[in-house]
Amino acid sequence: MPAPATLVNRLLDLAAQHYGRPRETLTPDADLFKSLGIDSFQALDLLSRLEEAFSCEIPDYELQGVTTFAGLAEIIARRA
């Protein structure tokens, strides 16, 4: 089930703000790592910030294979 558009947009806004990227360059289907220019350690930092922002806990095993903002938003929607 796709995440609500408002959740995806909030996720994109937070990621753009945290990493200093123009919001208009980030799309739901964009690769998290390439579009933000981050590595796996920075992705963990992002995950911590998202868990705080969305008041949820996301287990590492649920993130395996997730590479897009839309995929991450789906997990947040299930957990929030």
Secondary structure, DSSP 8 states (H G I E B T S, - for coil): ----HHHHHHHHHHHHHHHT--GGG--TTSBHHHHHT--HHHHHHHHHHHHHHHT----GGGGTT--BHHHHHHHHHHH-
